Amino acid sequence: MSLQKKTRTTRRDFLKGASATSILLAMPSGILGAAPAVLKPPAPVASKPRRPRKGMRTHENSPVILRRELSADLVVVGGGLSGICAAIAAARHGASVVLLQDRPMLGGNASSEIRMGIMGAHGHNNKETGILEELQLENIYRNPLMRYTLWDDVMLSAVLAEKITLLLNTSVHSVETENNVIKTVTGWNLHEYCEYTVSGRVFADCSGDSILRLSGAEFRTGREATDEFDESFAQPRADAHTMGNSILMQLRECKEHRPFIPPAWAHRYTDANAPKHRKLRAEDNNFWFIEYGGLIDTIGDANKIQFELKRVVYGLWAYMKNHPDGRCKNYELDWVGSLPGKRESARLVGDVILNQRHVMDAGRFPDSVAHGGWVLDDHHPGGIHYDGEPSKFDYPPVPFGIPYRSLYSKNIDNLFFAGRNVSCTHAALSTIRVMATCAVMGQAVGTAAALTKKHGCMPRDIYKKHIAELQATLLDDDQMIPHLRRKVSPLTLQATAQFEALRAGHDRNIEKGEWGTGAGSGTGGTKYRWQDKQIETGVWLKQGETARYEWPAPVMISSARAVFDTELSFRGKRMRKLEGTTDYKELPAMLAREFALEVLKDGQWMEIAREKENRRRFWRVKFPAVSCTAARLKVISTWGAKTDAHVFSFEVA
């Protein structure tokens, strides 16, 4: 579009010209002896083009599309729980990190945008700890009413605290690969109108949808045939079907019943056509079974799936709310998701493909770095439109190990992955897809990525040369690995201990539960439920009491480590299914709130460190080496006014 020159005409010029023209047109034609000539408008006055004021952005000095370049040791794509934990773990172990997330908030399926519950291993003492437990405890501390939008910012704060470069609203759309090594990823930031190109040593695909398969990484989508891995959950023939996507809704209790009026495009349900085998009631329900898309493409048909789920949500709520039996008369619809949460799409292929047989054999791998413990929970691809049972179940040993070799690519040398897109079969995915399991896989990947920097190697080399170091680091960071126990520091073992239980290498009570048919914990529709049994470990310390180590001669110590009981059985760490509740969640009463580390130097007790508002299960402190003959942990207060502190372990090094 060409720019037109502007002519400056004043109001007086315009009126003079208009008056003259009017007089001439009013004269009889014979007065001048000819038809009157039409007056020409005044010639345009040339003017200099206006220049923008200095300092403004214009078409002359500012591009519409920005382009920026970044680099890091680890580039994480995907900001769900697996990506968050990968980024934090890597940063804490000395790697620089760029984290790209395509949504305006972190959390993925756990965020305020989708609101799926964070589920994980069955058994009170099998709960996933490490970074995930830290996030959940911080959420109770900062967000005691458990509001989802505040939970988003708890996750954001955890990422920002580690000096991670965070790119929200940034969708990766291209990957540059050379000789089976990813060089860069490029993403579009919708808010900034900016293309970011990020280079890295190693990359982690925590996107769920395996977007970094753009690199040429091997992947698979769908259900395997029985004869490939000898799985009972598999199909006679392989197909491209998956578990579906879900849009959730949340309710709020109310005192007055008002009928719900659904949109005209919503489905209409009656007792005759309402979905069978689903819990169509309000109590303790997030409506996970509102699921669709498994028979089509959960990525390529995402818009179609989204609209169909909306039609189901509003139709089902109208059926429930307006039902003559009054089942939902004391509830109203408070929130409906717009972005469907995905369970399954494309899975990347690693050196090991975790399968159902591995899981049922307790995942006894030499390179286990994380654990699972959810039931095998395979949703029918027909979703809400399938009239049969929505899921089929199997009951694995809990916990089972997840191998490191399923967390890096078979054919792209510097590609890690964590979350629901790891190297596994459809059957194995049905148990490891839950978000607490995804989080501990993410912590394993982030820690491994930092080790690749330390040793100047690639992901596969960690398995070949450094797997013991990776496992030891994860255990020391409070990550549970089945069939492995953390090694206690030699200095702690050399001491005379006031409490032997604190240096036994147990960081939790020992779970002895099993699947049974009585009361217990389980997921909807399961035949069996987990029967909790445990052996208590650690010691109980009264407020003001200490746990002490002594040495016959002075020793040098420069660090201390403690693990406290945060009530791993406490379901209240999960977000609420009902909105609008006003009861506050409290941190576990037996958790030490204030405590101090003291050393005996030259016959005098000296305080080295003090925590005044502790809300973490795992505590570690490093300090300049000090010579002492004794060290003690002193509990000053707990989160329960009159409750003793339960301490699982305490050691120095």
C-alpha positions in Angstrom: 0.0 0.0 0.0 1.7 3.3 -1.1 1.8 6.3 1.1 -0.1 9.4 -0.3 1.3 12.9 0.1 -0.9 15.0 2.4 -1.9 18.6 1.3 -2.3 21.2 4.0 -5.5 23.3 3.5 -6.7 25.8 6.1 -10.4 26.4 7.0 -10.1 30.0 5.4 -8.8 28.7 2.1 -11.6 26.2 1.9 -14.3 28.8 2.6 -12.8 31.3 0.1 -12.8 28.7 -2.7 -16.2 27.5 -1.9 -17.7 31.1 -2.0 -16.1 32.0 -5.4 -17.4 28.8 -6.9 -20.9 29.5 -5.7 -21.0 33.0 -7.2 -19.8 31.9 -10.6 -22.3 29.1 -10.7 -25.1 31.5 -9.8 -24.4 34.0 -12.7 -26.5 33.8 -16.0 -24.5 32.3 -18.8 -24.8 35.4 -21.0 -23.1 37.7 -18.6 -19.7 36.4 -19.5 -20.6 35.4 -23.0 -19.8 31.8 -22.4 -20.4 29.0 -20.1 -18.6 29.7 -16.8 -15.3 28.0 -16.3 -15.0 25.7 -13.4 -12.4 27.0 -11.0 -9.5 24.7 -10.3 -8.7 23.9 -6.6 -5.6 25.6 -5.3 -2.4 23.9 -6.2 -1.2 21.7 -3.4 1.5 23.2 -1.2 4.5 21.0 -1.0 5.3 20.0 2.5 8.2 18.0 4.1 7.3 14.5 5.2 6.8 14.2 8.9 9.5 12.3 10.7 8.6 10.2 13.8 9.6 11.7 17.0 12.9 10.5 18.3 12.7 7.4 20.4 9.5 6.0 18.9 9.4 2.5 17.3 8.3 2.6 13.7 8.3 0.6 10.4 11.7 2.2 9.8 13.5 0.9 12.9 11.5 -1.9 14.4 10.8 -5.3 12.9 7.3 -6.8 13.4 8.7 -10.3 14.1 11.6 -10.4 16.6 14.3 -13.0 16.5 16.4 -13.9 19.5 19.0 -16.5 20.2 19.8 -18.3 23.5 22.0 -21.2 24.6 22.2 -23.5 27.6 23.7 -26.8 28.8 20.2 -28.2 28.9 17.2 -27.2 26.9 13.9 -28.5 28.3 10.9 -28.4 26.0 7.6 -28.7 28.0 6.8 -27.1 31.4 4.6 -29.8 33.0 5.8 -31.5 36.2 8.3 -33.6 34.4 9.9 -30.6 32.7 9.8 -28.5 35.9 11.6 -31.2 37.9 14.1 -31.8 35.1 14.9 -28.1 34.9 15.3 -27.6 38.6 17.4 -30.8 39.1 19.8 -29.8 36.4 20.1 -26.3 37.6 20.8 -27.4 41.2 23.6 -29.6 39.9 25.4 -26.8 38.0 23.9 -26.9 34.5 22.5 -23.8 32.8 18.9 -24.4 31.7 16.4 -22.9 29.2 12.8 -24.1 29.7 10.3 -23.6 26.9 6.6 -23.9 27.7 3.8 -23.4 25.2 1.2 -22.2 27.7 1.1 -19.0 29.9 1.6 -21.0 33.1 3.6 -24.0 34.2 2.2 -27.3 35.3 0.7 -28.9 32.2 -2.1 -31.3 33.2 -1.6 -30.2 36.8 -2.1 -26.5 36.1 -5.1 -24.3 36.6 -5.8 -24.7 32.9 -6.5 -28.4 33.0 -6.7 -29.4 36.8 -6.0 -33.1 36.6 -5.0 -34.6 40.0 -1.4 -35.5 40.7 -1.6 -39.3 41.2 1.3 -41.7 41.8 2.3 -44.9 43.5 0.0 -46.7 45.8 1.1 -47.3 49.4 1.6 -44.6 52.0 5.4 -45.0 52.0 5.8 -45.3 48.3 4.9 -41.7 47.6 7.2 -39.8 45.2 9.4 -37.4 47.1 12.4 -35.3 45.9 11.4 -32.1 44.1 7.7 -33.0 43.7 7.2 -33.4 47.5 9.0 -30.1 47.9 6.6 -28.4 45.5 3.5 -29.9 47.2 4.6 -28.9 50.7 5.4 -25.3 49.5 1.9 -25.2 48.0 0.3 -25.9 51.4 2.5 -23.3 53.0 1.8 -20.5 50.5 -1.7 -21.6 49.2 -3.5 -23.2 52.2 -6.9 -22.8 50.5 -5.5 -24.8 47.6 -6.5 -22.4 44.8 -5.4 -23.6 41.4 -4.2 -20.2 40.1 -1.9 -19.8 43.1 -0.6 -23.3 42.6 0.5 -22.2 39.2 2.7 -19.5 40.7 4.1 -21.8 43.4 5.5 -23.8 40.5 6.7 -20.6 38.8 8.5 -19.4 41.9 10.3 -22.8 42.2 11.6 -22.4 38.6 12.6 -18.7 39.0 14.4 -19.4 42.2 17.0 -21.6 40.3 17.9 -18.9 37.8 16.4 -20.9 34.9 15.7 -19.0 31.7 12.0 -19.5 31.3 10.2 -18.9 28.0 6.4 -19.1 28.5 4.0 -19.0 25.6 6.7 -20.5 23.3 5.8 -23.4 21.0 8.7 -25.3 19.3 8.1 -25.7 15.6 11.4 -26.7 14.2 14.6 -28.6 15.1 18.1 -28.4 13.6 19.9 -31.7 13.7 23.4 -32.7 12.4 24.9 -36.2 12.5 22.1 -37.4 14.9 22.8 -34.6 17.3 20.3 -31.8 18.0 21.9 -28.4 17.5 19.0 -26.0 18.0 15.3 -25.8 18.6 13.2 -22.9 17.4 9.9 -21.8 18.9 7.3 -19.1 18.3 6.3 -16.8 21.2 2.8 -15.7 20.6 2.8 -12.9 23.2 6.1 -11.3 22.1 5.8 -12.0 18.3 9.2 -13.5 18.6 11.0 -16.5 17.3 13.5 -18.0 19.8 16.3 -20.2 18.6 17.9 -22.1 21.4 21.1 -24.1 21.2 22.2 -26.6 23.8 24.5 -29.5 24.7 21.6 -31.8 25.5 17.9 -31.5 25.1 14.9 -33.0 27.1 11.5 -33.5 25.5 9.0 -33.2 28.3 6.3 -32.0 26.0 4.1 -35.0 26.3 3.5 -34.9 22.5 7.2 -35.6 21.6 7.6 -32.5 19.5 11.4 -33.1 19.3 10.7 -36.1 17.1 11.1 -33.3 14.5 14.8 -34.2 15.0 14.2 -37.6 13.3 14.0 -39.4 16.7 12.2 -42.8 16.5 8.7 -42.8 18.0 5.5 -44.8 18.0 1.8 -44.0 18.6 -0.9 -46.6 19.4 -1.2 -50.1 20.9 1.3 -52.9 20.3 0.3 -56.3 19.1 0.5 -59.2 21.6 3.3 -61.0 19.9 5.7 -58.0 20.1 6.2 -58.0 23.9 3.9 -60.8 25.1 1.7 -58.4 27.0 -1.8 -59.5 28.2 -3.0 -55.9 27.7 -1.9 -55.8 24.1 -4.1 -56.3 21.0 -4.1 -59.3 18.6 -3.1 -56.7 16.0 -1.3 -53.4 16.5 -3.4 -50.2 15.9 -3.1 -46.5 16.3 -5.7 -46.2 19.0 -4.8 -44.4 22.3 -6.4 -43.4 25.5 -8.4 -40.2 25.1 -8.3 -36.6 26.2 -10.4 -35.2 29.0 -11.9 -31.8 29.9 -12.7 -31.6 33.6 -15.3 -29.6 35.5 -15.3 -28.4 39.0 -18.4 -27.8 41.2 -19.2 -25.6 44.2 -21.6 -26.3 47.0 -24.6 -24.1 47.1 -27.7 -23.5 49.3 -30.2 -22.7 46.6 -31.0 -25.0 43.7 -31.4 -23.3 40.3 -31.8 -25.4 37.1 -28.9 -25.4 34.7 -29.5 -24.2 31.2 -27.0 -25.8 28.8 -25.8 -24.3 25.5 -27.9 -25.2 22.4 -25.0 -27.3 21.0 -24.6 -29.4 24.1 -25.5 -33.1 24.0 -28.8 -34.1 25.6 -28.8 -36.9 28.1 -31.6 -38.9 29.8 -31.6 -42.0 31.9 -31.8 -44.0 28.7 -28.7 -42.7 27.1 -26.5 -41.4 29.9 -23.1 -43.0 30.0 -23.0 -46.3 31.8 -20.4 -47.4 34.5 -19.5 -43.8 35.3 -19.9 -42.0 38.6 -22.5 -39.3 37.7 -22.6 -37.7 41.1 -20.9 -34.7 42.6 -19.1 -36.0 45.7 -15.3 -36.4 45.4 -15.4 -36.3 41.6 -13.3 -34.5 39.0 -15.1 -36.3 36.2 -11.9 -37.8 34.6 -14.1 -40.1 32.6 -15.3 -37.3 30.4 -12.9 -38.6 27.8 -12.8 -38.6 24.0 -10.4 -38.9 21.1 -8.7 -42.3 21.5 -10.2 -43.6 18.2 -8.9 -40.6 16.2 -5.7 -38.5 16.6 -5.2 -36.9 20.0 -2.9 -34.3 18.4 -4.1 -33.8 14.8 -7.8 -33.8 15.8 -7.3 -31.8 19.0 -9.8 -29.1 18.0 -12.5 -31.6 17.1 -11.8 -33.4 20.4 -12.0 -30.2 22.4 -15.4 -29.2 21.0 -16.9 -32.7 21.5 -15.7 -32.8 25.1 -17.4 -29.4 25.7 -20.7 -30.8 24.3 -20.4 -33.7 26.7 -19.5 -31.6 29.8 -22.4 -29.3 29.5 -24.8 -32.0 28.6 -23.8 -34.3 31.5 -24.0 -31.4 34.0 -27.4 -30.5 32.8 -28.5 -34.1 33.2 -27.0 -34.4 36.7 -28.0 -30.9 38.0 -31.6 -31.1 36.7 -32.2 -34.8 37.5 -35.5 -35.3 39.4 -33.7 -37.4 42.1 -32.0 -34.2 43.2 -28.5 -35.7 43.2 -26.8 -32.4 42.5 -29.3 -29.9 43.8 -26.7 -28.6 46.4 -24.0 -28.0 43.8 -23.5 -25.6 40.9 -21.0 -25.6 38.1 -18.0 -23.4 39.0 -15.4 -24.1 36.3 -15.1 -25.9 33.0 -11.7 -26.5 31.3 -11.1 -25.3 27.8 -7.9 -27.2 27.1 -8.2 -31.0 27.1 -5.7 -32.9 29.1 -3.9 -35.6 27.1 -3.2 -39.1 28.4 -1.4 -40.4 25.4 0.0 -39.4 22.0 3.5 -40.1 20.6 6.0 -42.0 22.6 9.7 -41.7 21.8 11.9 -44.9 21.5 14.9 -45.5 23.8 17.4 -48.2 24.3 14.8 -50.0 26.4 11.1 -50.0 25.7 9.4 -50.5 29.1 6.6 -53.0 28.8 3.9 -54.7 30.9 6.1 -57.7 31.7 8.8 -55.5 33.1 6.3 -53.7 35.3 4.7 -57.0 36.6 8.2 -58.2 37.4 8.8 -55.2 39.7 11.0 -53.4 37.2 14.2 -54.9 38.5 16.7 -53.1 36.3 20.4 -52.4 37.0 19.8 -48.8 35.9 16.6 -48.0 37.7 16.5 -44.2 38.4 12.8 -43.7 39.4 9.8 -45.7 40.5 6.1 -46.2 39.6 3.3 -47.7 41.5 0.0 -46.8 39.9 -2.2 -49.7 38.7 -2.1 -50.6 35.1 -5.1 -48.5 34.1 -5.8 -48.7 30.4 -8.7 -46.5 29.4 -10.8 -47.7 26.5 -10.2 -45.6 23.4 -13.9 -45.1 22.9 -13.9 -42.9 26.0 -17.3 -41.5 27.2 -19.1 -42.9 24.2 -18.1 -46.5 25.1 -20.9 -48.2 27.0 -18.6 -50.8 28.7 -16.2 -50.3 31.7 -14.1 -47.2 31.1 -10.8 -48.9 32.1 -9.3 -52.3 32.5 -6.8 -52.9 35.4 -3.9 -55.0 36.5 -2.1 -54.8 39.8 1.7 -54.6 39.6 4.2 -55.1 42.5 4.6 -51.7 44.2 7.0 -50.0 43.8 8.5 -51.0 40.5 11.7 -49.6 38.9 11.9 -47.4 35.7 15.1 -47.8 33.8 17.4 -45.0 32.8 17.6 -46.5 29.3 14.0 -45.7 28.7 14.6 -42.0 29.2 17.0 -41.2 26.3 16.7 -41.6 22.5 17.8 -44.7 20.7 19.0 -42.7 17.6 19.4 -39.1 18.6 22.5 -38.9 20.7 21.8 -35.9 22.9 18.0 -36.3 23.4 16.5 -37.1 26.8 12.8 -37.4 27.5 10.5 -37.6 30.6 6.8 -37.8 31.2 4.1 -39.7 29.3 6.2 -39.7 26.1 9.0 -41.9 27.4 10.1 -45.2 25.8 7.3 -47.6 26.7 4.5 -49.7 25.3 0.9 -48.6 25.5 0.3 -51.1 28.3 3.2 -49.8 30.4 2.1 -46.2 29.7 -1.2 -47.0 31.4 0.7 -47.0 34.8 3.6 -44.6 34.4 1.6 -41.8 32.7 0.4 -40.4 36.1 2.0 -37.1 37.0 3.8 -38.0 40.2 5.6 -40.7 38.2 6.3 -38.3 35.4 7.9 -35.9 38.0 10.4 -38.4 39.3 11.4 -39.3 35.8 12.0 -35.6 35.1 14.2 -35.3 38.2 16.2 -38.3 37.0 16.6 -36.8 33.5 17.7 -33.4 34.8 20.2 -34.9 37.1 21.6 -37.0 34.3 21.8 -34.0 32.1 24.0 -32.2 34.7 26.3 -35.3 34.8 26.7 -35.1 31.0 28.1 -31.6 31.5 30.3 -32.7 34.3 31.8 -35.6 32.3 31.6 -34.1 28.9 29.6 -37.0 27.5 26.2 -37.9 26.0 23.2 -39.5 27.7 24.0 -43.1 26.7 27.5 -42.7 28.2 25.9 -42.1 31.6 24.4 -45.6 31.4 27.7 -47.1 30.3 30.1 -45.3 32.7 28.3 -43.3 35.3 25.0 -45.0 36.2 26.1 -45.7 39.8 26.9 -42.0 40.3 23.5 -41.0 38.9 21.7 -43.4 41.2 23.7 -42.2 44.2 23.0 -38.6 43.4 19.3 -39.2 43.1 19.1 -41.1 46.3 21.0 -38.3 48.1 18.5 -35.8 46.6 15.6 -37.8 48.3 14.5 -39.6 45.1 13.3 -43.2 45.9 14.8 -46.0 43.7 13.3 -49.4 44.3 15.7 -52.1 45.6 18.4 -49.5 46.3 19.3 -47.9 49.7 21.2 -44.7 50.1 24.8 -45.1 51.5 25.4 -43.2 54.7 28.5 -41.0 54.9 31.6 -42.6 56.4 32.0 -39.8 59.0 28.5 -40.6 60.3 29.2 -44.3 60.5 32.4 -43.7 62.4 30.7 -41.7 65.2 29.1 -42.9 68.4 25.4 -42.4 67.7 22.7 -41.4 70.2 20.1 -42.9 67.9 21.2 -45.7 65.6 18.0 -45.5 63.6 19.1 -42.1 62.2 22.0 -43.6 60.3 20.3 -46.8 59.1 19.9 -45.5 55.5 16.1 -45.3 55.7 14.5 -42.1 54.6 10.9 -43.3 55.1 8.9 -45.9 56.8 9.2 -49.3 55.2 6.1 -50.2 53.2 4.9 -53.8 53.6 1.4 -53.3 52.0 -0.1 -55.4 49.3 -3.1 -55.6 47.0 -6.3 -56.9 48.7 -10.1 -56.8 48.7 -10.7 -54.9 51.9 -10.7 -51.2 52.6 -7.7 -49.3 51.3 -6.5 -46.9 48.7 -7.3 -47.5 45.0 -8.5 -45.9 41.8 -12.1 -45.9 40.6 -13.4 -49.3 39.5 -10.4 -51.4 40.6 -11.1 -54.8 41.9 -8.4 -54.7 44.5 -7.3 -52.0 46.9 -3.9 -51.4 48.4 -3.8 -52.6 52.1 -1.2 -50.4 53.9 1.2 -52.0 56.3 4.5 -50.5 57.5 7.5 -50.7 59.7 8.3 -47.4 61.3 11.8 -46.1 61.0 13.6 -43.0 62.4 13.1 -41.4 65.8 10.6 -39.1 67.5 12.2 -36.0 69.1 10.4 -33.8 71.5 10.5 -30.1 71.0 13.9 -29.0 72.5 15.4 -32.5 72.2 18.5 -33.3 70.2 20.0 -36.2 68.2 23.8 -36.3 68.6 26.9 -37.9 67.0 30.3 -38.0 68.9 33.9 -38.7 67.8 36.8 -39.6 70.1 39.0 -37.0 68.3 38.3 -33.9 66.4 36.9 -34.4 62.9 36.3 -31.9 60.0 32.7 -31.6 58.9 31.4 -29.3 56.1 27.8 -30.5 55.4 24.8 -32.0 57.1 21.7 -33.7 55.8 18.3 -34.6 57.4 15.0 -36.1 56.3 11.9 -35.4 58.2 8.5 -37.1 58.2 6.0 -35.1 56.0 3.2 -37.7 56.3 3.6 -39.3 52.9 0.1 -40.8 53.4 -1.4 -37.4 53.5 -3.9 -37.0 50.6 -4.4 -33.4 51.4 -1.3 -32.5 49.4 -3.4 -33.0 46.3 -5.4 -30.2 44.9 -9.1 -30.1 45.7 -11.9 -31.3 43.4 -14.4 -28.8 44.7 -13.9 -25.0 44.3 -14.9 -22.5 46.9 -14.0 -24.4 50.0 -12.8 -22.3 52.9 -11.1 -24.9 55.1 -7.3 -24.4 55.3 -4.8 -27.2 54.7 -2.0 -27.4 57.3 1.5 -28.7 57.0 2.0 -32.1 58.7 2.1 -31.7 62.5 5.1 -33.9 63.0 7.3 -31.9 60.6 10.1 -29.9 62.3 9.3 -26.2 61.8 12.4 -24.8 63.5 15.6 -26.6 64.1 19.3 -26.0 64.4 22.6 -27.8 63.6 25.2 -27.4 66.3 28.8 -28.6 66.7 31.0 -29.1 69.8 34.2 -27.2 69.3 36.7 -26.7 72.1 34.2 -27.8 74.7 31.5 -25.3 73.6 28.4 -25.9 71.5 28.3 -23.6 68.4 25.4 -23.1 66.1 26.3 -23.7 62.4 22.9 -23.4 60.8 19.2 -22.8 61.7 16.0 -23.1 59.8 13.2 -21.0 61.3 10.3 -21.8 58.9 11.1 -25.2 57.5 8.4 -26.8 55.3 10.6 -29.3 53.5 11.0 -33.0 54.1 14.6 -33.0 52.8 17.2 -30.6 54.2 20.8 -30.2 53.3 23.3 -27.5 54.2 26.9 -26.9 53.2 29.4 -24.6 55.1 33.1 -24.0 55.5 34.7 -27.0 57.2 34.8 -26.8 60.9 36.7 -29.0 63.4 34.5 -30.6 66.2 34.2 -33.6 68.4 30.4 -33.8 68.3 27.4 -32.6 66.1 23.8 -32.5 67.0 20.4 -31.7 65.4 18.2 -29.8 67.8 14.4 -29.7 67.2 13.0 -26.4 68.5 9.4 -26.5 67.3 7.0 -28.5 65.0 4.0 -27.5 62.9 1.8 -29.1 65.5 1.8 -27.1 68.7 2.3 -30.1 71.0 3.5 -32.7 68.5 6.9 -34.4 68.6 9.0 -34.3 65.4 9.5 -37.5 63.5 13.0 -37.6 61.9 13.9 -40.4 59.5 17.6 -39.6 59.1 20.4 -37.3 60.1 24.0 -37.4 59.1 27.1 -35.2 58.6 30.0 -35.3 56.2 
